[in-house]
């Protein structure tokens, strides 16, 4: 792979990772609710799933494309239910004025795993990208390289987010305004879930 190709592909992967969505909200919630370690743990597992999705898309594009409608609908529906559940739990905590660091899944690795698996946009992103750059002549080494780059960039992006949120100044401000932030996160999760449900029936 030429250096120019590496830069372009890396930039595309970064744009994909940096686009706001449920993954960002979940990882931020883990960081704010349970501390930076949990944020890093969720980010790590999220990146692992991203790498697996990338490798599957790069190596089995034809099969995955044929199965895509069923996989896409199922993942979106389950993901929507999961996000709605998280949002409702957060609102109930806010309504009851419970000043507790909450997270519906205490294991941050599992949280990162679930949100990545149930986010079909990741899958669609790699299918769309690799359909343009991968052909019959693309070697296994290059496919693995693409997938590794995607995983590394996703991990570094979310690690950076966790680091910024966890620095002393940010953390003090977050501690003061935690309930309001939790309320906003809950609303965002519910909005994301409603968007998913609406798109499933269009």
N, C-alpha and C positions, 0 to 999 in steps of 0.2 A: 504494500500500500504506500503510495507516494505521500509526502508530507502535506501537500495541498489537500489531498483527499482526507487525510487524518484530521486536519483543521476543520474542514467543512463538516464532516460527519460528527466530530466532537461538538461543534457549534449547534448542530441540529439536535443532538442528544441533550445538550444543556438547555436549549429552548423547551424541549419536551419536559424535562425534569422541573424546570422553573415555572411552568404554567400552573396557575393556582387551581386547586381542586381538593377533593376530600383527603388525599394523602397528606397534604400540607397541614390541614386542620387537625387531623389525628395526631401527627407527629408533634405539632405545636402543643396540643392538649396534653400529650404524654410528658413533654418537657416542663410545661408550666405546672401541671398537677403533681408530678412525681419526681421532678428533678432532671438534670441533664443526662444522667446515666440512662434513664429510661428513654429519653429522646434519642440518644445515640443508638441504643439497642433496637428501637423501632426502625430507625433509619437504616441500620445495618441489614435487618431482615427484609425491609422493603427493597433495598438494592439487590439482595440475593434473588428475590422473586423477579425483579426487573431483568436481571441477567438471564434467568431461566426463560422468561418470556421472549427475550431477544434471541436466544439460541434456538428455541422452538420455532420462532418465526423465520429465522434464517435457514434452518435445516429442513423444515417440513412445510414450506409455504403452500404447496398445492393441496395437501391433505387438510391443513388448517383452514385454508380458504373454503373448502367444500363443507367443513363442519362449522364454519363461522356463525351462520344465523342462529343455530341452536345454542352454541356456547355463549355467544354475545347476549342473547336474550336472558338466558339463565343467570349469567354472572351479573348483569345489570339489575335484575329483579332482586336477587339475594343481596347484592350490595346496597340497593336502595332501602331494603328492610333494615339492614344493619345500621346504616347512617341515620335512618329515622329513629330507630331505637336509642342510639347514642344521644341524639338531639333531644328526645322527649325526657330521657333520664336527666340530662343537664338542666332542662327547664324546670323539672320537678324539684331538683335540688335548689335551684335559684328561688323558686316560689316559696319553698319551705325555709329559705334563708339559712341553709346549712353551710357553714363556712368550713367545708372539708375538702381536702384534695381528692377529687374523685377521678376514677377511671373505671369504666365498666369492665375492662379486661386488665387485670393486675399484671399479667405477664406482658411486658412491652414487646418482646420478640413475637408473641402471638398476635398482638395488635398490629404490628407492622406487616406480618405475614398475611393476615386476613384482609386488611385494606388494600394491599397490593394485588392479591389474588382476585378480589371482588371489584377491581377497577378495570373494566374492559377497555377503557381508553388507552391504557398502556399497551394492550395487545394489538388494538387497531393501529396505534402509532407505528409500531414496529412492522406490522404487515404492510402498511402504506409505504414506509420508508424502504424496506428491504425489497419490495417488489420493483423498485426503481434501480437498485444498485447490485442486486444479486442475480446471477444467471447460472447456467449449467457449468460454466467454466470457473466459477468461484470456488476456491479450495476450502477444505475444512478448517485449515489454519486461519484463513481470513475471516470465516464465519465466526470462529471462536474469538478472534481478535475484536470484531465488531461488538460481540456480546459482552466481552470483558470491558470494553470502553464504555458501553452503555451502563453497565453495573457500577463501574468506578465513578463515573460522572454523577449518577444518581446518588450514590453514597456521599460523595464530597459535597454535593449541593445541600443535602439535608443535614449533614454534619455541620456545615457552615451556618445554616439556619439555627440549629440547636445551640451552637457556640455563641452566636449573636444574642439570642434570647436569654442565654444563661449568664452573660457577663453581669458584673455587680450592679451597674446602674440600671440595666433593663430589668434585672431580677427584683430589685427593690421596688421599682415602679409597678411591676406585675403583681407583686405581693400585696401592694396597697389596693390595686384595682382588680384583684382576681375575680371577684364575683361578677363584675360587669363583663370582663373578658370571657368568663365561662358562659355567660348569657349570650354574648355575641357568637361564640363558637357553636352553641346549641342551635341558634337560629340558622347559622350557615349550614350546619349539617342537615337540618330539616329542609332547607331550600334545595340543597344538593339532592336529597332523596326525592323531593317532589319533581324536580327536573328530570330525574331518572325515570320515575313512574310515568310522567307525561310523555317522554320520548318513546317509551315502550309501546304506547298505544296510538302512536301516530301512524 
